[in-house]
């Protein structure tokens, strides 16, 4: 259970027997979302905030799970997709094949995907955000030179150890990581654009502002879809 008393699916990655504690309350219109976003977008943080505000289970496959087994892991835990409170898929799907397999799985279970929020920032802002990160060599706490600096320069507030810049947070490494991400996710973006599921979210500003922006965009999309479906049930006008 989380500190907020809401369903905690952090153990989802640990095994198919993990259960919500407490079990999520069934929502009349549960949110079923797939979150996309390049490194540096704060996607994981947004997943946590959305989990708290939408009461949907945060299902994360974890960064270290290889593509070769991630689909098997999702299949083992596919019952979580039927969670009455909805779900937030974070870190999956990663490939077009996985997206197509997930679509088929959800159709077989008669589940509708709500939307796919895609967090975006200009390249220079992502580079600045990631290259400004500093990590404690002792306790591994993470700081940022401008957004979250330590009280004493280059020194961890928690344990007093020195801070360092990870090799993959250096500007050239960041650009390589982003290029690799764009190439790998381009087919996913096209897939979800084609199915009208993609909702682009500007990832600038405070964490709360980004979350507010996400929820507003999702609710607006749901209203428009409801209006469109209602119009379709009326049939053509005489």
N, C-alpha and C positions, 0 to 999 in steps of 0.2 A: 504494500500500500504506500502511496506517496504521502508526503507531509500534508498535502491538501485533502487527503482522504479519497482521492479519485483513483480509478483503476490504473495499476502500474504494470506495464508490459515490458519493463526493462529486462526481465528474465526470458523473454520470448526467444531470444537467440540461444538460450541454454538447453532447450529441449522441447519436444512437442507436448509434454505433459504440463507445461506451465499454465497456470490458471489466473484469471483476473482476481485480484483481492483488494477491495470487494469486486464482485461481478458488476460490469457496467449495466446501468439501467437502459432498458430498451427505449430508443428514441423514436418518435413518430416519423421523423425524416433524418435518419443517421447520415453523418458526413462520411463519405468514403473517398479519400484523397490520396494521390501520389504526389510527393514533393520532389521537385527537380531544382537543381542549383549548383553552380560551379563551386569549387573550393573558395573559401573566403566570403561566401554569401551569408553565413550564419544559419544555414538551413536546419541544422540540428537544434539550435536554440529556438528557432521558429516552430519546429515540431513540438518542442516542450511547451511553448506558450499556447499553441493551438490545442494541444492535448488538454491543457488546463481550462481553456475557455470554451472549447467545443465538446469536451468530455468524451472525445473519441480516443480509442487506444492507439498509442504510439508504437508502431511495429517497425523496429529497426533491424536490418540484417547485419549491421556492423561493418566497419570499413575493412576489416581483415579477412572477411569471408570471401574466398575466391569465387569467380564467376562459375567455375566448373561444378560447384556444389550448392550454390545459393538457391537454385531452382528446387533442388531436392529438399532443402531446408524449408522453403516456402510450402511445398506440397505437404510435408509432415505437419505443418502448423496451419493448414488451410482452413481449419475450423475457426481460427481467429478472424478470418475474413467475414464470418457470419456474426461477429460480435454485434449485439443489439445496440451498442452505443456508436457503432461505426469504427473506422480505423484511419490512421495516417501512416502510409507506407513511406519509409525513409531509407533510401539506399537500394531500392528495388522498384521496378526493373532497371537493369543496367544496359540491356541490349534490346534490339528490335525483336529478336526471337523470344526473349523473356516477356516483353510487352504483349506479344501476340499470344503466348501461352497463358499469361495471366488473364487476358481478355476472354479466352476460351473457358478457362477455369471459372471465372465469375459468371459467364453466361450459363454454364452448366449448373451453377448453384443459384441461378436467377437473382444475381446481385448486380446492381447498377453502380457504376463508378460515377461519383459526383463531379469531380474536376481534377485537373492536374496543375496546381500552382507551380509556375516556373520563375524562380527568383533571378533577376538580372541586374547587373551593374556595368558601367563603362569599364573597359580594360584597365585604364590608368587608376581608377578607384580600387579595383580588386588588387592590383599590384601594390598600391600604397597600403591597403589594409593588411595584406599578408606579409609584406616585407617589413612592416613595422612591428611584427610580433617578436617577442622575446620570451624564452623559456628558461625556467630555473634548472640548473644542472643538478640540483639536489632533489627537491620535491616535485619538480616538473610543472609547477604552476605557470600559467601563461599570462603575459602582460602585453601592453602595446605602448609604443613610445609616445604616442599622442593621446589615444583614447582611454588607455588604462595604464598609466606609467606607475612604476614603484615609487615609494616615498623617497628612497635613496637611489640615485642613478645606478643602474646595472646591478642592483642588489635586491634579492627576493624579500618581500615584506614578511613572509611566513617563516623562513628558515635561515635567512641571512646569506645564503649561497649566491654565487655569481649567476647572472643571466647571460644567455648566449642566443645567437640567431641560428636557428636550424638551417641546414644546407638547403632544404627544399623550400625555405621561406625567403631565400635571397632572390632579388628581382629576376635574374635570368632563369632561375629554376621555376619561379612562379609562372613566367610566361610559357615555359615548356609544359608545365602541368595544365595550364588553361587551354593551350592548343590541343593537348591530348584529350581533355574533357570535351571540348567543342566537337572534335572529330568523332568521338565515341557516342555522344548524345544527339548529334544532328539527326540520325534516323529516328530516334525517339521523339524529338521535337516535331518532326514532320508527321510521324504516326499520330500523335495526339492532336496536332493541328487539324489533320485530316478528319478526325472523329469529333472535332469541335469541343474537345475537352480541355485544351490548353488555356490557362489564365496567366498572363504575364504580370508579374509583380515587381515593381521597382524596389530594390533592396537597400536604398539609401535612407538615412535618418536613424532615429533611435529604434531599439528593438521593439518597444511597445508600439511605436508608430507604424513599423513594418507589419506587425501583427494586426493592428487595426485596419491597415490598408488591405491585408489579405482577406480578413473576414468580410469587409465591405464589398470587395470584389466577388467573393464567393456568394454572398447573399444576393447581390445584384444579379449574378448569373442565374441563381436558383429562381429568382422572381421572374426573370425574362423567360426562362424555360417553362415555368408553370403557366405563364400567360400564353406562350406559344402552344403548349399542349392543350390548354383549355380551348384555344381558338380552333385547333384541329378537331376536337370532339364535337364542335358545333357544326362542322361540315361547311360546304360552300354556301354562300348566301344566294337566295333566289334572285 
